[in-house]
């Protein structure tokens, strides 16, 4: 009997293609019907393997979650970009391949992304999610996030509400 390990680690340059594939699949599931179709396709196409390779090469903090030999998800973390929020860290993105969603992998990836921010010296963290993305909003609430801000973002001329969730250190 073999055992498959679930682990997280810092992304390597060789992971760029897997991360791009996860981004593509997860965005199609999460945002189809929320972000206008043409705009969604443009956003997905911009984030191909070359984009991720460059981001990793430049030092972006990306953590991947592996299940056996497969990269099942990733989180991109760093300094909070919203200066008005009292949190130093931010999880910019946290996505799993659709077939790995609902199995507890997101919790593991979130907790390890949070640990990465703490180890980098960031006090607290924030995450933004589109308000209409009910699975994401429910996930962040289940992870203990408190609603701390609202904003809007325009996608192809369509303004969508987004919510910020925060966690203290």
C-alpha positions as CSV (number, residue, x, y, z in Angstrom):
1,X,0.0,0.0,0.0
2,X,1.4,3.4,-0.9
3,X,0.8,6.7,0.9
4,X,0.3,10.0,-0.9
5,X,1.7,13.0,0.9
6,X,0.0,16.4,1.1
7,X,2.7,19.0,1.5
8,X,3.3,22.7,0.9
9,X,6.6,24.3,-0.2
10,X,7.9,27.4,-1.9
11,X,7.2,27.3,-5.6
12,X,10.1,26.6,-7.9
13,X,10.6,28.0,-11.5
14,X,9.7,24.5,-12.8
15,X,6.2,25.0,-11.2
16,X,5.3,27.9,-13.4
17,X,3.3,25.7,-15.9
18,X,1.4,24.0,-13.1
19,X,0.6,27.3,-11.4
20,X,-0.7,28.7,-14.7
21,X,-2.9,25.6,-15.3
22,X,-4.3,25.9,-11.7
23,X,-5.0,29.7,-12.3
24,X,-6.7,28.9,-15.6
25,X,-9.0,26.1,-14.2
26,X,-9.8,27.8,-10.9
27,X,-10.6,31.1,-12.5
28,X,-12.9,29.5,-15.0
29,X,-14.9,27.8,-12.3
30,X,-14.8,30.7,-9.8
31,X,-15.5,33.6,-12.1
32,X,-17.5,32.4,-15.0
33,X,-20.8,34.3,-14.9
34,X,-19.3,36.9,-12.5
35,X,-16.6,38.5,-14.7
36,X,-17.7,39.3,-18.2
37,X,-16.5,36.5,-20.6
38,X,-14.1,38.4,-22.8
39,X,-12.5,40.1,-19.8
40,X,-12.1,36.8,-18.0
41,X,-10.4,35.3,-21.0
42,X,-8.0,38.2,-21.2
43,X,-7.1,37.9,-17.5
44,X,-6.5,34.2,-17.7
45,X,-4.4,34.4,-20.9
46,X,-2.2,37.1,-19.3
47,X,-1.2,34.7,-16.5
48,X,0.4,31.9,-18.6
49,X,3.5,30.0,-17.7
50,X,5.9,32.7,-18.9
51,X,4.2,35.3,-16.6
52,X,4.5,32.9,-13.6
53,X,8.1,32.0,-14.5
54,X,9.0,35.7,-14.5
55,X,7.1,36.4,-11.2
56,X,8.9,33.5,-9.5
57,X,12.2,34.6,-10.9
58,X,11.6,38.1,-9.5
59,X,11.0,36.6,-6.0
60,X,7.2,36.5,-5.7
61,X,6.3,34.5,-2.6
62,X,4.3,31.6,-4.0
63,X,3.6,28.5,-2.0
64,X,2.3,25.3,-3.8
65,X,0.4,22.5,-2.2
66,X,1.3,19.1,-3.6
67,X,-0.7,15.9,-3.4
68,X,1.7,13.1,-4.2
69,X,3.6,14.3,-7.3
70,X,0.8,16.7,-8.4
71,X,0.7,20.4,-7.7
72,X,-2.9,20.8,-6.5
73,X,-3.0,24.5,-5.6
74,X,-1.0,27.7,-4.9
75,X,-1.1,30.8,-2.7
76,X,0.6,34.0,-3.6
77,X,1.4,36.1,-0.5
78,X,3.2,39.3,0.5
79,X,2.8,42.8,1.9
80,X,-0.7,44.1,2.2
81,X,-1.5,46.5,-0.7
82,X,-4.4,48.2,1.0
83,X,-2.8,50.9,3.1
84,X,-6.0,51.6,5.0
85,X,-6.2,48.2,6.5
86,X,-4.4,47.4,9.8
87,X,-2.8,44.2,8.5
88,X,0.8,43.9,7.2
89,X,0.4,40.7,5.2
90,X,-1.9,39.7,2.4
91,X,-2.8,36.6,0.6
92,X,-3.2,37.9,-2.9
93,X,-4.4,34.6,-4.4
94,X,-5.3,31.2,-3.1
95,X,-6.5,28.7,-5.7
96,X,-6.9,24.9,-6.0
97,X,-7.5,22.8,-9.0
98,X,-11.3,22.3,-9.1
99,X,-11.0,18.6,-8.5
100,X,-9.1,19.2,-5.2
101,X,-11.7,21.7,-3.8
102,X,-13.9,20.7,-0.9
103,X,-11.4,18.2,0.5
104,X,-9.6,20.3,3.1
105,X,-6.7,21.2,0.9
106,X,-7.7,24.9,0.9
107,X,-7.6,24.9,4.7
108,X,-4.1,23.5,4.7
109,X,-2.9,25.9,2.0
110,X,-4.4,28.9,3.8
111,X,-2.8,27.9,7.2
112,X,0.6,27.4,5.5
113,X,0.3,30.7,3.6
114,X,-0.5,32.4,6.9
115,X,2.6,30.8,8.5
116,X,4.7,32.0,5.6
117,X,3.5,35.6,6.2
118,X,4.3,35.3,10.0
119,X,7.8,33.9,9.2
120,X,8.4,36.8,6.9
121,X,7.6,39.2,9.8
122,X,4.1,40.4,8.7
123,X,1.7,41.1,11.5
124,X,-1.8,40.0,10.6
125,X,-3.2,39.4,7.1
126,X,-6.0,40.4,4.7
127,X,-7.6,38.6,1.8
128,X,-10.0,40.1,-0.8
129,X,-12.8,38.2,-2.5
130,X,-15.5,39.1,-4.9
131,X,-18.7,39.4,-2.9
132,X,-20.6,37.3,-5.4
133,X,-18.1,34.5,-5.2
134,X,-20.0,32.7,-2.4
135,X,-17.7,29.7,-2.1
136,X,-14.7,32.0,-1.5
137,X,-16.6,34.3,0.9
138,X,-17.9,31.2,2.8
139,X,-14.4,29.7,3.0
140,X,-12.8,32.9,4.4
141,X,-15.6,33.2,7.0
142,X,-15.1,29.6,7.9
143,X,-11.4,30.2,8.4
144,X,-12.2,32.9,10.9
145,X,-11.9,36.0,8.8
146,X,-13.7,39.1,9.9
147,X,-15.2,41.4,7.3
148,X,-13.0,44.6,7.4
149,X,-13.6,46.5,4.2
150,X,-15.6,46.8,1.0
151,X,-14.6,48.1,-2.4
152,X,-15.4,47.7,-6.1
153,X,-13.3,46.7,-9.0
154,X,-14.1,47.1,-12.6
155,X,-14.0,44.2,-15.0
156,X,-14.7,45.0,-18.6
157,X,-16.8,48.0,-17.6
158,X,-18.7,46.0,-15.0
159,X,-18.2,47.1,-11.4
160,X,-18.1,44.2,-8.9
161,X,-18.1,44.5,-5.2
162,X,-15.3,42.9,-3.3
163,X,-14.9,42.2,0.4
164,X,-11.8,42.2,2.6
165,X,-11.4,39.7,5.4
166,X,-8.8,40.2,8.1
167,X,-7.0,38.1,10.7
168,X,-4.8,39.4,13.5
169,X,-1.4,37.7,14.1
